[in-house]
């Protein structure tokens, strides 16, 4: 089970690396083809990897730089499925943005994973924004993404029964 948890944490961290390095092909190692992505801060949901990859490429390649940090990983494994939770920080930089070049968001990820061909892959991801600071013009709308700057507290989502990881550890 320790190996499973380490592999899952590696997949969660590889997401941030792939995103910031703009190595979109690495998403094929992280997400299933039929990934359900509910990214609250982007105010969009995708229902497959191809659309998600294209949407993220379209948005992030309009930025001059970005850095995503994943931390505080929690993992609950149940056979060939798992639930994971972690916090994230997102620094977005757009040098030409009127009002300053940077925006920083913090929030959390609630993931469901499946073991596919011996590899742990995310098949459902929910992301919620907790707070942000900086220039709200940096993450400006792009294509199907229109940033949602609303704050989402973990305790409210937990109380509403919306956190899959919490449900998993309560039933374990």
WOZIKA-V211301 format. One record per run of one state. SS is the DSSP state (a for helix, b for strand, c for the rest). FROM is the first residue (numbers start at 1). LEN is the number of residues. If there is no record, write none. Layout:
SS_FROM_LEN ; SS_FROM_LEN
This chain:
c_1_1 ; a_2_20 ; c_22_2 ; a_24_7 ; b_31_9 ; a_40_3 ; c_43_1 ; b_44_3 ; c_47_2 ; a_49_12 ; c_61_4 ; b_65_14 ; c_79_2 ; b_81_13 ; c_94_8 ; b_102_15 ; c_117_2 ; b_119_16 ; c_135_7 ; b_142_1 ; c_143_2 ; b_145_1 ; c_146_8 ; a_154_6 ; c_160_4 ; a_164_8 ; c_172_1
